[in-house]
Structures are given as C-alpha cells and as structure tokens.
Amino acid sequence: MRVAVVWNNDMTGVINRFGQPCPQSWPVGTCGQTEERVVEALQDGGHETLLCEGDKGLLTTLERFMPPDPQARPSGIVFNRAEGIQGAYSCTHVPGMLEMAGVPYTGCSPLGIGLTHDKVITKRLIRDCGMPTPNFRVMRSGTENTSDLRFPVVVKPRHEECSLGLHLVHDPAGLRLAVEMIVAQYGQDALVEEYIDGREIHVSLLGNEELEVLPLVEFDLSERETRLLTWEAKYLAAVQPPKICPAQIGSRLATSLRDISVATFRACQCRDYARVDLRIDRSGQPYVLEINSMPGLSMHSAYVIAAMTAGHSYSSLINRILDVTHTRYFGVGIPYTEHSQMCQTLDNDSQ
C-alpha cells in the first residue's frame, strides 16, 4: 500500500505569512527523527512510503504519489503527523484538506482534533459526561474573579500542546503575570485550573469500536521540587523524570483510570489512537488533565513505552495504527503481504 507520512517541517509553503504561527514544540535538532522512524517502520511493513509536507502543495504531491483509482477506491493512505503551519486550529488544516480530497488518514477528524486542541472545550466535554477534571476558569487579563479556585493553580495556553507556556502560580499577582504572558506570546486565552498535587499517569489507547488500553505509564515526580511536567521535563533528557511502566497501581484504581480514559476518548470524538493524561490526588481521586489526539511517537514517549511493554516492537506498533485506520475506513485490516508476514515473524522473534 502507498502510505504518505505528512508532517510540518518547512514552514514556507503558504501563500502569505499571516495569522498566529505555530510555536516550535520540539527541541532543536530532533525535528524529523520520529517521522523518519515512522517511515522506516511502514517500510518494514511492506508499504511504499513518502514523507511530505502538509502545506499548500500537499494535494498535488499526494495526487502524484497515489493517483486516483479507476474504480474510485482510495489508492493510498496518509499517516498524519502534521500540526499545521499557522492560523487558528492549525492541527485541523491537513485533516480538512484530506477530507475534501477523499484521502484516508490516521487519527482524528477535523472535529476531533479541534475539540482536543481546545483544552477548555475538552474539559467541558469531560465534565459533562461525568468524568473528573480539575476546577478551572478561562482568563484574558488575570484579574478575573478567582474566588471559586484554590491556589496554587496551573496556567497554560488554551490551544497549545507539549506544556508550552505552562506556569504554576501561588497567588493572584503571579496569576496576572502568567495570563498576560500567555495572551501576549500565544495570542489566546489562558486556561487556569487548580493544581492537583499527586501522581501523574498517562493512559494510551489504540483502536476504535474496541479500544485496547495499553499498560499505564507513571512519571515519577517524587524527587522534583516542582511536581509538574513542564516542556523541559518532557523533552530535555537531563531533566526528564523516570517513567514507570506498568505503573504500580492497585487493580481497582487501574480499572477506574482505564474506564475514565475510554470515556474521555469517546467524549472527545477521538479515533485510532490517543493518550489521556491524568493526576491522582493524595486521597486517590483521579482527574483528567487533557487528552492528546496525536500523541508523540518518539522512542522515549509514553505511548511507545506503553506499547512496547504490551509486547509491540516499534514497527509493529506503527503498522498496527495503520491497520486500525484501514479497518475503520474499509471494514477489514490491511491484507498481509509476504514481506509484512516476514516482518511480523522477525518482530515475534525479537520479543
């Protein structure tokens, strides 16, 4: 099968530089490493691959790589890793283009991505379906009434990911400064939510109608002065907290975390794969922080660590995501070729 891995690396492929640009999420020098590994994994699965930009030329590139089929069946599929270039809800841009062009792709629809990349909407959806999430307010100045919130609070941009712009503040003065910085730097509202002091657990999900819950991953924050997963704590090797997988959690609480995560996946219209981030407070009460509808797939990411703990190799995980997507579109998995069967045998031998 022809599989195009779509990402955003070169930010020049636009008509005008206009609107809010996407901030740089990844450490300098690491951009592209994951996408190249995804391409290699798909090649291990016997697929013909192309790594291409999710910019204004995307549809022309795809039409050359996967020409229309005479029987009107899609002639290829996109493994979507594009986060957009600029403008509002940039992560929805590539899925929107693919929907219009009739090209199947992994992951959420524009609706699902839009819902999960608006942290406020996500929290409202979670709360409306009865799932626990920290109390919160949306702020634009930092001087709004906070009588219904308990300090300390976490302040973060409404639409960003990777913990960009994340602050932990302990008083109204710090709150005002944090909100002003987010509005000025990111051009968006700030989400202010009560800080949950406790354990941080990430729950990885794979599938659609039948969801597989992968082993739980805990970020061990016990030795950190600030028990918070900042951008630096996520992506700078020198300060990353240890990851424990499977997390050492009692069976009843683990079941609750799985159930809450599945309900969050459903409420937020997710597809194929996602990761739910939760906190467990000192009394054992879990809270959903957010859901990532396009979780990181680097070798050190929580999603990949969970999958490998479950018995996947990196190649088998990537090809499993593709197979789940193919089943969602066409009702059946991808037919095995002789080459992909051989790769599966090698995966089994390596475990």
C-alpha positions in Angstrom: 0.0 0.0 0.0 1.1 3.6 -0.7 1.4 5.4 2.6 2.4 9.1 2.8 3.7 10.4 6.2 2.6 14.0 6.4 4.3 16.4 8.7 5.2 20.1 9.1 8.9 20.9 8.9 9.3 23.6 6.2 7.0 26.4 7.2 7.4 28.4 4.0 4.8 26.5 1.9 2.0 29.1 2.4 0.5 31.9 0.2 1.0 34.6 2.9 2.7 34.6 6.3 -0.4 35.8 8.2 -2.0 34.9 11.5 -0.7 33.2 14.6 2.3 31.0 13.7 2.6 27.6 15.3 5.3 27.7 18.0 8.3 25.3 17.9 7.3 22.4 20.0 10.3 20.1 19.7 13.9 20.5 20.9 16.3 21.9 18.3 17.9 19.1 16.3 15.3 16.5 17.0 12.7 17.6 14.4 12.1 14.8 11.9 13.7 12.0 13.8 10.3 10.5 14.7 8.8 10.9 11.3 11.8 9.2 9.7 11.4 6.3 12.1 7.7 6.1 11.2 8.6 5.9 7.6 11.1 3.1 8.3 8.5 1.2 10.3 6.0 1.4 7.5 8.6 0.2 5.0 9.2 -2.7 7.4 5.5 -3.5 6.9 6.0 -3.7 3.2 4.5 -0.4 2.3 5.6 2.1 -0.4 6.2 5.4 1.5 6.6 9.1 1.0 7.5 11.7 3.6 5.9 15.0 2.6 5.0 18.5 3.8 1.5 19.4 5.0 1.4 22.7 3.2 -0.4 24.3 0.2 1.2 21.8 -2.2 0.1 18.7 -0.3 -2.8 17.6 -2.5 -0.7 18.0 -5.7 2.0 15.9 -4.0 -0.5 13.2 -2.9 -2.1 13.0 -6.3 1.2 12.2 -7.9 2.1 9.7 -5.3 -1.3 7.9 -5.1 -3.1 8.6 -8.4 -6.9 8.2 -8.4 -8.0 4.6 -8.8 -10.2 3.9 -11.9 -12.7 2.1 -9.6 -12.9 5.2 -7.3 -11.3 3.4 -4.4 -8.6 5.3 -2.5 -5.2 4.4 -3.8 -3.3 5.1 -0.7 -3.5 6.4 2.9 -1.9 9.2 4.9 -0.2 8.7 8.3 -0.9 12.1 9.6 1.7 13.8 11.9 1.0 17.3 10.7 0.5 20.0 13.4 -0.1 22.9 10.9 1.8 26.0 10.0 -0.2 29.0 11.1 -3.6 30.3 11.8 -6.5 29.1 14.0 -6.8 25.5 14.9 -3.8 24.6 12.7 -3.9 20.9 13.6 -7.2 20.7 11.7 -5.9 22.0 8.4 -4.3 18.8 7.0 -7.3 16.6 8.0 -9.6 19.1 6.4 -7.7 19.0 3.2 -7.7 15.2 3.2 -11.4 15.1 3.9 -12.1 17.3 0.9 -9.8 15.4 -1.4 -11.1 12.0 -0.3 -7.8 10.6 1.1 -8.0 8.3 4.1 -5.7 9.2 7.0 -4.8 8.1 10.5 -6.2 9.8 13.6 -9.0 12.3 14.4 -11.3 14.1 12.0 -11.1 17.9 11.9 -13.9 17.9 14.6 -12.0 15.5 16.9 -8.7 17.4 16.6 -10.5 20.7 17.1 -12.2 19.5 20.2 -9.0 18.0 21.7 -6.8 21.0 20.8 -9.1 23.4 22.7 -8.3 22.5 26.3 -11.4 24.4 27.6 -13.8 22.5 25.3 -12.1 19.2 26.2 -12.6 19.9 29.9 -16.3 20.9 29.4 -16.9 17.7 27.4 -15.2 15.6 30.1 -17.2 17.3 32.9 -20.5 17.0 31.0 -20.1 13.2 30.7 -19.4 12.9 34.4 -15.6 12.4 34.3 -13.5 14.2 36.9 -11.3 17.2 35.9 -9.8 20.0 38.0 -11.8 23.1 38.6 -10.9 25.8 36.0 -11.5 29.3 34.7 -10.8 30.9 31.3 -8.9 34.2 31.6 -7.8 37.0 29.4 -6.4 39.5 31.9 -5.5 37.6 35.0 -7.6 40.0 37.1 -10.8 38.0 36.8 -12.5 36.7 40.0 -10.8 33.6 41.4 -13.0 33.0 44.4 -14.0 29.6 43.1 -10.4 28.4 42.6 -7.9 27.2 45.2 -4.2 28.2 44.8 -1.8 27.0 43.6 -3.1 26.9 40.1 -1.7 25.8 36.7 -1.9 28.4 33.9 -1.4 27.4 30.3 -2.4 28.5 26.8 -5.8 27.3 25.7 -4.7 25.8 22.4 -1.1 24.8 22.7 0.5 21.4 23.5 3.7 19.9 24.8 3.4 22.0 28.0 4.3 25.2 26.1 3.7 28.3 28.3 2.9 26.2 31.4 3.1 28.0 34.8 2.5 27.0 38.4 1.4 30.1 40.4 0.7 30.5 44.1 -1.0 33.9 44.3 -3.1 36.5 42.4 0.0 38.6 41.4 1.7 35.6 39.8 -1.6 34.6 38.1 -1.9 38.0 36.5 1.7 37.9 35.1 1.3 34.4 33.8 -2.0 35.2 32.0 -0.6 38.4 30.5 2.5 36.4 29.2 0.3 33.8 27.5 -2.0 36.3 25.9 1.0 38.3 24.6 3.1 35.4 23.4 0.5 33.0 22.1 -2.4 35.3 21.2 -5.0 33.3 23.0 -6.9 32.8 26.3 -5.3 31.2 29.3 -6.7 28.2 30.9 -6.4 28.4 34.7 -7.0 25.2 36.7 -6.5 24.0 40.2 -3.2 22.2 40.7 -3.6 18.5 41.7 -0.7 17.5 43.8 -0.2 13.8 43.3 0.9 11.1 40.9 0.8 11.6 37.1 -0.4 8.7 34.9 -0.6 8.6 31.1 -3.1 6.1 29.6 -2.5 5.1 25.9 -5.4 3.9 23.8 -5.5 2.1 20.5 -8.5 1.2 18.4 -12.0 2.4 17.6 -15.1 0.3 18.3 -13.0 -2.0 20.5 -10.4 0.0 22.4 -7.1 -1.6 23.6 -5.9 0.1 26.8 -2.1 -0.2 26.9 -0.1 -0.5 30.1 -0.3 2.6 32.3 2.8 4.8 32.4 3.7 6.9 35.5 6.0 9.8 35.5 7.9 9.6 38.8 7.9 13.2 40.1 8.8 12.3 43.7 12.3 13.8 43.5 11.3 17.1 41.8 10.8 20.3 43.7 8.0 21.3 41.3 5.9 18.2 40.7 4.9 19.3 37.2 5.6 18.1 33.7 6.9 21.3 32.1 8.2 21.4 28.5 11.8 20.9 29.8 10.7 17.9 31.9 9.2 16.3 28.8 11.8 16.9 26.2 15.2 17.7 27.8 17.0 14.4 28.6 18.9 15.9 31.5 15.8 16.8 33.5 13.3 14.1 32.3 11.7 12.3 35.3 11.8 8.5 35.2 8.9 6.7 33.6 7.5 3.6 35.3 5.6 1.1 33.1 3.5 -0.6 34.1 2.6 1.9 36.8 2.4 0.3 40.2 -1.3 1.0 40.9 -4.0 -1.1 42.6 -6.3 -3.1 40.4 -9.4 -1.1 41.4 -7.8 2.3 40.7 -6.2 1.0 37.5 -9.7 -0.1 36.3 -11.1 3.3 37.1 -8.3 5.1 35.2 -8.9 2.8 32.1 -12.7 3.5 32.3 -12.2 7.2 32.6 -9.7 7.3 29.7 -12.0 5.3 27.4 -14.9 7.6 28.3 -12.7 10.7 27.6 -11.7 9.2 24.2 -15.4 8.7 23.3 -16.5 12.1 24.5 -13.8 13.9 22.5 -14.6 12.1 19.2 -11.1 10.6 19.0 -10.1 7.9 16.5 -7.4 5.2 16.1 -5.1 6.2 18.9 -4.7 8.8 21.7 -3.2 9.4 25.1 -5.1 10.6 28.2 -3.1 12.4 30.9 -4.4 12.1 34.5 -3.4 13.1 38.0 -4.3 11.1 41.2 -4.5 13.3 44.3 -3.4 12.4 47.8 -6.8 10.7 48.5 -6.6 8.5 45.5 -9.1 10.6 43.4 -8.2 10.6 39.7 -8.6 13.8 37.5 -8.3 14.1 33.7 -5.9 16.9 32.8 -6.2 16.6 29.0 -6.2 14.2 26.0 -3.7 14.1 23.2 -5.3 13.0 20.0 -2.0 12.8 18.2 0.4 11.6 20.9 4.1 11.6 20.5 5.7 8.6 18.8 9.3 9.0 19.7 11.1 6.0 21.2 11.0 7.7 24.6 7.4 8.8 24.5 4.9 7.4 27.0 2.8 6.0 24.1 5.6 4.0 22.6 6.9 2.8 26.1 3.3 1.6 26.9 3.1 -0.2 23.5 6.5 -1.9 23.9 5.5 -3.0 27.4 2.4 -4.6 25.9 4.7 -6.6 23.5 4.9 -4.4 20.4 8.0 -3.5 18.6 8.2 0.0 17.2 7.5 -1.3 13.7 4.5 -3.4 14.8 3.0 -0.5 16.7 3.1 1.9 13.7 1.7 -0.8 11.4 -1.0 -1.6 13.9 -2.1 2.0 14.0 -2.3 1.9 10.2 -4.2 -1.3 10.3 -6.7 0.1 12.8 -7.2 3.1 10.5 -7.7 0.9 7.4 -10.3 -1.2 9.3 -12.2 2.0 10.3 -12.4 3.1 6.7 -12.9 -0.3 4.9 -14.1 -2.7 7.5 -11.1 -5.0 7.2 -7.5 -4.8 8.1 -4.7 -4.4 5.6 -4.1 -7.7 3.6 -0.8 -9.2 4.7 1.9 -9.4 2.0 4.7 -11.9 2.1 7.1 -9.2 3.2 4.9 -7.9 6.1 4.4 -11.5 7.3 8.2 -11.9 7.3 8.5 -8.7 9.3 5.9 -9.9 11.8 7.9 -13.1 12.3 11.0 -11.0 12.9 9.1 -8.9 15.5 7.9 -12.1 17.3 11.5 -13.5 17.3 12.8 -10.3 18.8 10.4 -10.3 21.8 
